[in-house]
Amino acid sequence: MNGTTAYTPPTVWSWNKDNGGRFANINRPIAGATHDKDLPVGKHPLQLYSLATPNGVKVTVMLEELLALGHTGAEYDAWLIRINEGDQFGSGFVAVNPNSKIPALLDRGEATPVRVFESGAILQYLAEKFGNAFLPTERAARAECLSWLFWQMGSAPYLGGGFGHFYAYAPTKIEYAIDRFAMEAKRQLDVLDRRLAESRYLAGNDYTIADMAVWPWYGTLAKGQLYEAGEFLSVGEYQNVLRWTDEIAQRPAVQRGRMVNRTWGQTGNQLHERHDAGDFDTRTQDKLGTPT
């Protein structure tokens, strides 16, 4: 294997803090808070603590879609959690999500505030809270929608933690690991492409939370924007995925949701925090923070 040396696992694994990699400074084998830090609270019942990674984008798109439907109760405050700086290990964040991953939602509109973590759970929670918006009520259609939602939740770790990690972030390029997860990423794209050859959206003719969950990961991958791996994975082969990707990308709520809690790329596409719908029109340097 190119770039590899023989490795014999130890009898008992121990944590090597100097193992390198882009996220080595925040990875650790234990849970819980590393420091005391309360979370900020805004004026709306829904408080979102997140970052515009694919998992974070799912929820901001959902909230913007709900607002576009006229659900005024879906107004929200979106607070930036800088995962590279360890914000997710503050005591306040851990209280909302003991798994220390974004996104995390706190619904303060209930008699007792409700915490919701895991992006798929947040999508389903919001859909049910707002009258099953973007979630079918007929049993078969609902099953199809939830099946694709949970497919994404189960598949994305292979794409992100598997292919993305070894292709883009690992300190050493390992041929076996990249080949293994590139094969799985392409298999997943083929699963989607075959489904979208027979259906406009993943759950059928209607746009649902399944599309909101899958699009930020596989849509950006299909456009060559995720890990800059488009050419490597020959994403042009998946014409049905590309058709679906482009259609969803044209939705105004998707365009807004993708900007929220975004700290990279063109400054005009960033909105570090979102506290009011007008923030999209009246963005200032203070709201954007330091351009990245």
N, C-alpha and C positions, 0 to 999 in steps of 0.2 A: 504494500500500500504506500502511495506517495505521501510524504510528510508525516509518517507515523513511526513509532518505535514500539517494540514489544512492551506490553504492560501486563503485570500480574497483580490483580486486585489484592489488597492486604486482607488479612483475616478479619480485622475490624477497621471499618472506615473511620477516618478522622478528618476534621475540617482543616483544609489548607487555605488560609486567608490570602495567600499570595498566588492563587491559581490563575490570576489574570482574567482577561475578558472585559468587555465594556461595562458590565454591571457588577463586577466583582466587589465594588465598594458598598453595595447595598444587599448583596445576597448573603444569607446566613441560614443555618439549619435549625433555628429556633424561631418561635412566634412571639408575639407580644410587643408592647411598646418599648422603645429605646429612650424616649424622653417625654416629658410632660409638655403638652401643647393643646390648648383648647381649640376647637374648630370655630371659625367665624359663623355667624348666623345673620342672614339677610331678612328682608321684609316679607318674603313669600312663604307659604306653607312648605313648599318643596325645596329642599336644600340639597344640591348636588355637589359632590366633592370628586373632582375628576381631572383628567388630562385627555387631550384629543388623540390618543392612540386609537386603533380600531375598536377596542372594547369601549372606550369612552364615547366615541362618535355614535355608537349604537343608541345611547340614551339621549344625547342631545338632539339627534335626529328625531327620535320618538317624541320628545317634548315639543320640538318645533312643529312637528306634524300635528300633534294634538292642538296646539294653539292655532294652526292654520285651519283646523276643522271648527274652530270657535269655542273650544274648551278653555275658557278663561281661567279656570281653576288649575290649569297646567302651567301657569306662570311660575317661574323658578329663578333661584339664584344659583349660579354655577361658579364655584370656587376652584381655583387652580391648585392642584396637588402636584408638586414637582417630585416625581418619583426618583429621579437621579440624585436628588438632594435628601432623600429619606423622609419626605413629609408624611408618607403613608405609615410610618412607624411612630408618629406622635400619638399620645394617649387618647386624644379626642377622636382621631381617625380610627384607631383600633377599636374604640367603643362602638363605632358604627359598622366597621368591617373587621372582625377578628382575624381575617385572612390577609389583611394589609395589602389589598390590591384595589386599584381603581377599576370601575367607578363605584361609589357608594352613595346611597340616597337616604336621606332622613325626611320622612313625611311628618311634619309638625302640625298638619291639619287634622289629625286624629286626636281623640281624647287623650290617648297615651301615644306619644310619638312612635312611629313605626320605622325601624331601620330595615333597609333592603340592600343586600349585596349580591354580587354575581350579576353580570350584565343581562343574562337571559331572564333571571328572576325579576330584575327591575322592569324589563320590557313587559313581561306578563303582568306584573303588579299594576303598572300604569294602564295597560290595556283594560284590565278588569275594573280598575278604579273609575275609568272614564267610559263606562257603558260598553265594554268589549270593543273599543275602538281598535281597528286594525287586527282584530282577533275574531275569526268566525265563531258563530254560535251553533251552527248546525254541526252535529257530532262528527261526521266524516271529514268535513272541511277543517274543523278545529283540530282533529287528529293529524291531518296532513300538515297544517301550519306548525303545530307544536313538534311534530317529528323533524321538520327541517330546522326549527329553532334549536332543538336539542342536538341535531346532527352538527350544527355549527359549534355548539359548546363543546362537543366531544372531539371535533376535528381540528379546531383552531390550535390546540396545543401542539399538534404535529406540525402545523404550518409555522407558528410563531416560535415556540420553544424548541422545535425540531429543526425544520429547514432554515428558518430565519436566523436562529442562533448559530448554527454551524456554518451557514453560508456567509452571514454578514458580521457576526459579533464575536465568534470564538477566536481566541488569540492564536490558535493553530488550525490551519485548514486540514481537515481529516477526510480523505477521499471516501472512506466507507460511510461515514456519517452523512456527508453531503449527498452521496448517491442514494442512500437509504431514504432520506427525507425528501429529496427532489422527486424521487419516484412516487412517494406518497402524496406530495403536493400536486403532481400532475394527475394522479388517480382521482384526487378530490375535485380538481377542475373538470375532469371528464365526467364525474358523477353529476356535477352541476350542469355541464353542457348538455348531457343527455336529457336531464329533466327539463331544461329550458328550451329544448327542441320541441317539446310537446306541450309546453305551458308558458303563458306570458310571464307569470311570476311563479315563485317557488310553490306556493300553496294553491295555485290555480289562476283564475283570471283577475283576482284582486290582490292588490299590494297589501302586505301584512307585516307584522313584527318579524316574521321569518326573513323577509327581504332586508329589513333594517338591521338584522343581526349579521347576515351573511355579507351584505354589500361592502361594509368598511374593510373587511378582510379580503375577500376574493374579488371584489370589484376593483380595488386598487391594485391587487396583484395582477389581474387580467390587463390592466392598463400600464403595467410595467412600473408602477409607482411604489410598490412595496418591496423593500430590500433591493431596489434597482435590479430586479431579477427577471425582467420581462424577456429579454433575449435568451437568457440562460434556460428558462423554462418554456420557450417557444409559445408564449401566451397567445399569439395570433391564431393558433390552431382552434381556439375555443370561441367560435363566432357567435354562438348563442349566448354565452356568458358576456361577451362584449356588447351584444345588442341590449341585453338586460342591464348591464352596467351603465351604458350611456343613457338609457331611458331614465333610470333612477337618478343619475347625476343631474338631470335637468330639473328636478323638482326643487322649487325655491326653499322648502323647509330643509331638504337635504343639504343644500348649499349653505344655509345658515348654520345648521347643526354641525357641519364639518369645521366651521370656524371657531366654535366655542371651545375655550381652554386650549387653543392651539398656540404654541410658542415657537414654531419653526416655519420655514418657508417664507414666501413673500409677506411682508408686513401687512399689506392690505387684506390678506386672508387670515389674519390672526385677531382673535378677541380673547384676551387672556382670562377675563372674568365677564360674566353676563348677569346683569341684575334687572334688566328691563328690555323690552323689545326694541326700544329706541337706541339701545347701545350699538346696534348694527349700523345705524345712520349717523350717530354722533360720537364715533370712536375718537378718542384723544390719545396723545402719547402716554398720558398717565394710565389710561385703561389698557393700553397695549403693553406697557412696560418697556424694557430694553429690547430693541429689535434683535432677532436671532437669525 
